[in-house]
């Protein structure tokens, strides 16, 4: 019996020891998640309520006949001072001059055909020089060029001598979409793609509606600018040469890779205006529209906030718990919490999410 007892007791002790080892090994593992959660999860008071993303503005529908192609043979209604000056130059100088010269040449041609036909003039004149005629056909084209050059040069001077900009936007042409950067408002960026038709998208995906704009011109993200502001557009290309064109603003500027070009506009009338890339840039060149929405200054500030940007001179909303005397909850959350496994966590660096200037590209 003593021999059997001597054999069984060590065996029972060994089994009891094996049962204790897993429990001892699992205890630190159970404590690790608690430590990780304490070190990586930010305190609730560290994120101010103002950091929540602001709601987007209510985007307006386009006005028929304004800022989009029409069936008229005339130019689009112009919404900028430069565009209005260009239309006056076209309507009151170029078109009348073309009409007068065309009628004059037609009358002169008919007179020559009738007057100098062989039946009426069997013996042709042998005149080779005429001083008066030579002076007329030299001086008349010069006067025509002067009449065109004076208002044309004045228009170019106004177009390429912009006033001080209130807002700068960088328009980058890509194959085949546009990206718009707002360096004056926190340097955020929006990506603008053409909206497809309903029968071209999968169920649940966004498609074009009449509220978005005409076919082949509606986009998911519009360039938004405030009304009455001088907007400077800096264009460049990311791959090939594109062209930023907005007919209603009398704006067309090439976007060339490795080069920065500049143009500007000032629009007082709120609304939506459409343009397109006007430089052959590849297979989908025709599917690269531009949509600019002009809104009030209050709406523009709301839109900037919805994209994570800031208005010039505006400061981020301060955390009230950070500027006021520490409340008991704040003080308790700020104090290091010691744990049995790791001790005090006062030297632990918490991981905070990195800020980003890339907002969601889907238009609400």
Secondary structure by P-SEA (a helix, b strand, c coil): caaaaaaaaaaaaaaaaaaaaaaaaaccccaaaaaaaaaccccccccccccccccccbbbbbccccccccccccccccccaaaaaaaaaacccaaaaaaaaaaaaaaaaaaaaaacccccccccccccccaaaaaaaaaaaaaaaaaaaaaaaaaaaaaaacccccbbbbbbbcccbbbbbbccccbbbbbbbbbbccccccccbbbbcccccccccccccccccccccbbbbbbbbcccbbbbccccccbbbbbcccbbbbbccccccbbbbbbccccccccccccbbbbbbbbcaaaaaaaaaaaccccccccccccccccccccaaaaaaacccccccccccccbbbbccccccccccccc
